[in-house]
Amino acid sequence: MALSLEYKIREPKIILDKNPLLLLLHGYGSNEADLFSFAEELPEQYYVISARAPYDMQYGSYAWYAINFDADENKFSDHDQARISRDLIVQFIDELALTYPVDPQNIALIGFSQGAILSYAVGLSYPEKVQKIVAMSGYFNPEIIKEGHQKNNFDTLKIFASHGTVDQVIPIDWARKTPSVMETLDINTTYKEYPVGHGVAPQNFYDFKNWLLEN
C-alpha cells in the first residue's frame, strides 16, 4: 500500500519479533536524505525510517509547514499546516506499524529544527504513539499541540533536547525554555547545549545515540 509520506528505510540488522522504530523528521527546506545520512551509525536493532515532509518547495526541498515573512520582516509559522503535518505523522506511524513488524511500544522520533518542533507536537499531543523524542535545534511551540494536552499521561515519554549556543536560525533562548515546560508536565527530559550553530555537532550525535541505548 502507498503510505502517506515518502520515506527512506534502513531495515534492522538484528531481527527481533518486533523491532523498535526510529522515525527521522528533517528540517525546513530539506528532504528525507538529509538525516538518513547517519542511518548506518544508528543502533542495529532499529528500523530507521526517514520521512519526507508533505509541502513541496521545489528543487528537492520540503517543509512540514510554511514560514512566511510580512512587510516588516517578521517571521511567522503557518500553524494550520503544522497541525496537519502533526496528525499526518501520527497517521504515518500507524501505517508503518501495519506495514513493518515494528514494536508500537518502542517508537522514537528524531527531529531536527522544524522536525524537532513537530516531534514535540506529536509526542505531547499523542504520547501513546511515541515513547522517545530526540529534538535537535528546535523548540516547544504550544500553538501546535492538541488542546488539553496537559491532561495526557506522559509517564512513558522521554525527551533528549539539544541546541547550538550560536544558532543563528532558532535562538538558543527559545530552546532554553523547553526543559522547564517539560518539567511542569513531569516529562523525563535531558537537555544539552553545544558550541555550534544550526546543525548537529558530532558530540551531539554521540550523546543522543548513547541516550537511545541507555533508554
C-alpha positions as CSV (number, residue, x, y, z in Angstrom):
1,M,0.0,0.0,0.0
2,A,1.1,3.6,-0.6
3,L,1.9,5.3,2.6
4,S,1.0,8.9,3.4
5,L,4.6,10.2,3.3
6,E,7.5,9.4,1.0
7,Y,10.4,7.8,3.0
8,K,13.8,6.1,3.1
9,I,14.3,3.0,5.2
10,R,17.2,1.1,6.7
11,E,16.0,-2.3,7.8
12,P,17.2,-3.6,11.2
13,K,20.4,-5.7,11.2
14,I,19.3,-7.6,14.2
15,I,15.9,-9.1,13.7
16,L,13.5,-9.4,16.6
17,D,9.8,-10.4,16.8
18,K,9.0,-6.7,16.8
19,N,11.8,-4.2,16.2
20,P,11.9,-0.7,17.6
21,L,11.5,2.2,15.2
22,L,13.4,5.5,14.8
23,L,11.5,8.0,12.7
24,L,13.6,10.8,11.4
25,L,12.0,14.2,10.7
26,H,14.1,16.7,8.7
27,G,14.2,20.4,8.9
28,Y,12.6,23.2,6.7
29,G,13.7,23.2,3.1
30,S,15.5,19.8,3.4
31,N,14.4,16.3,2.5
32,E,14.4,12.7,3.7
33,A,18.0,12.1,2.5
34,D,19.4,14.6,5.0
35,L,19.1,12.9,8.4
36,F,19.2,9.5,6.6
37,S,22.9,10.1,6.0
38,F,23.6,8.9,9.5
39,A,21.2,5.9,9.4
40,E,24.1,3.4,9.3
41,E,25.5,4.8,12.5
42,L,22.3,4.2,14.5
43,P,21.7,1.2,16.7
44,E,21.3,-2.0,14.7
45,Q,18.1,-3.3,16.2
46,Y,16.1,-0.3,14.9
47,Y,14.1,0.2,11.8
48,V,15.4,3.6,10.7
49,I,12.8,5.5,8.6
50,S,13.4,9.0,7.3
51,A,10.2,10.8,6.2
52,R,9.8,13.5,3.6
53,A,7.7,16.5,4.7
54,P,4.5,17.0,2.7
55,Y,4.9,20.5,1.4
56,D,7.0,20.7,-1.8
57,M,9.1,23.8,-2.1
58,Q,10.7,22.7,-5.4
59,Y,14.3,21.6,-6.2
60,G,14.3,18.7,-3.6
61,S,13.2,21.0,-0.7
62,Y,10.3,20.2,1.5
63,A,8.7,21.7,4.6
64,W,6.4,20.5,7.4
65,Y,4.7,23.9,7.3
66,A,5.3,27.2,5.6
67,I,7.3,30.0,7.2
68,N,6.3,33.4,5.9
69,F,7.6,36.9,6.3
70,D,5.5,40.0,6.5
71,A,6.4,43.5,5.3
72,D,8.3,44.2,8.5
73,E,10.3,41.0,8.1
74,N,8.6,39.3,10.9
75,K,8.8,35.6,10.6
76,F,5.6,33.6,11.3
77,S,4.7,30.0,11.0
78,D,1.6,28.5,9.4
79,H,0.1,26.8,12.4
80,D,-2.7,25.2,10.4
81,Q,-0.2,23.4,8.2
82,A,1.9,22.4,11.2
83,R,-1.2,20.8,12.9
84,I,-2.0,19.0,9.6
85,S,1.6,17.7,9.5
86,R,1.4,16.7,13.1
87,D,-1.6,14.5,12.5
88,L,-0.1,13.2,9.2
89,I,3.0,12.0,11.1
90,V,0.7,10.1,13.6
91,Q,-1.1,8.5,10.7
92,F,2.2,7.6,9.1
93,I,3.3,5.9,12.3
94,D,0.1,3.8,12.3
95,E,0.7,2.9,8.6
96,L,4.3,1.9,9.4
97,A,3.1,-0.4,12.2
98,L,0.8,-2.1,9.7
99,T,3.5,-2.4,7.0
100,Y,6.5,-3.5,9.0
101,P,6.9,-5.6,12.2
102,V,7.7,-2.6,14.4
103,D,7.1,-2.5,18.1
104,P,4.4,0.1,18.8
105,Q,5.7,0.4,22.4
106,N,9.2,1.4,21.2
107,I,8.9,4.3,18.8
108,A,11.3,7.2,18.8
109,L,11.1,10.4,16.9
110,I,14.4,12.1,15.9
111,G,13.7,15.6,14.7
112,F,16.0,18.5,13.5
113,S,14.8,22.1,13.5
114,Q,11.2,22.1,12.1
115,G,11.2,18.3,12.5
116,A,12.1,18.8,16.2
117,I,9.2,21.3,16.7
118,L,6.9,18.7,15.1
119,S,8.3,15.9,17.3
120,Y,7.3,17.8,20.4
121,A,3.9,18.4,18.9
122,V,3.4,14.7,18.1
123,G,4.7,13.5,21.5
124,L,2.8,15.9,23.6
125,S,-0.5,15.6,21.6
126,Y,-0.3,11.8,21.3
127,P,2.0,10.4,24.0
128,E,0.6,6.9,23.4
129,K,2.2,6.9,19.9
130,V,5.8,7.6,20.8
131,Q,8.0,6.8,23.7
132,K,11.2,8.8,23.0
133,I,11.9,12.1,21.3
134,V,15.3,13.4,20.2
135,A,14.7,17.1,19.4
136,M,17.7,18.9,18.0
137,S,17.8,22.6,17.2
138,G,14.1,23.1,17.7
139,Y,11.8,24.5,20.4
140,F,8.4,23.8,22.0
141,N,5.6,25.6,20.2
142,P,2.3,25.4,22.3
143,E,0.3,26.7,19.3
144,I,0.6,23.4,17.5
145,I,-0.1,21.0,20.4
146,K,-3.5,19.4,20.8
147,E,-5.8,21.3,23.2
148,G,-6.0,19.7,26.7
149,H,-2.6,18.0,26.3
150,Q,-1.8,18.9,29.9
151,K,-4.1,16.1,31.0
152,N,-2.3,13.5,28.9
153,N,-0.3,10.7,30.6
154,F,3.4,11.3,29.9
155,D,4.7,8.5,32.2
156,T,6.3,6.6,29.3
157,L,7.7,9.6,27.4
158,K,11.3,10.6,27.5
159,I,12.9,13.5,25.7
160,F,16.5,14.4,24.7
161,A,16.7,18.0,23.7
162,S,19.8,19.8,22.3
163,H,20.7,23.1,20.8
164,G,23.7,25.0,19.5
165,T,24.7,28.0,21.6
166,V,25.4,30.1,18.5
167,D,22.3,29.0,16.5
168,Q,21.5,31.9,14.0
169,V,18.2,30.3,12.9
170,I,16.4,29.4,16.1
171,P,17.7,31.4,19.1
172,I,19.1,29.5,22.0
173,D,16.7,31.4,24.3
174,W,13.8,29.7,22.7
175,A,15.3,26.3,23.3
176,R,16.2,27.1,26.9
177,K,12.5,27.4,27.8
178,T,11.8,23.8,26.8
179,P,13.2,22.0,29.9
180,S,11.0,23.9,32.4
181,V,7.9,23.4,30.2
182,M,8.6,19.6,30.2
183,E,9.2,19.7,33.9
184,T,5.8,21.2,34.6
185,L,4.3,18.2,32.7
186,D,6.5,15.7,34.6
187,I,8.2,14.6,31.3
188,N,11.6,13.0,31.8
189,T,13.9,15.4,29.9
190,T,17.6,15.6,29.2
191,Y,18.8,18.9,27.8
192,K,22.3,19.7,26.3
193,E,23.9,22.6,24.5
194,Y,26.9,22.5,22.1
195,P,29.1,25.4,20.9
196,V,27.8,25.2,17.3
197,G,25.3,26.9,15.0
198,H,22.2,25.4,13.4
199,G,23.4,21.9,12.9
200,V,24.2,18.6,14.6
201,A,27.7,18.5,16.3
202,P,29.5,15.2,16.3
203,Q,29.3,15.2,20.1
204,N,25.5,15.8,19.9
205,F,25.1,12.8,17.7
206,Y,27.2,10.7,20.0
207,D,25.3,11.9,23.1
208,F,21.8,11.2,21.7
209,K,22.9,7.8,20.3
210,N,24.1,6.8,23.8
211,W,20.9,8.2,25.3
212,L,18.9,5.9,23.0
213,L,20.9,2.9,24.0
214,E,20.5,3.8,27.7
215,N,16.8,4.3,27.4
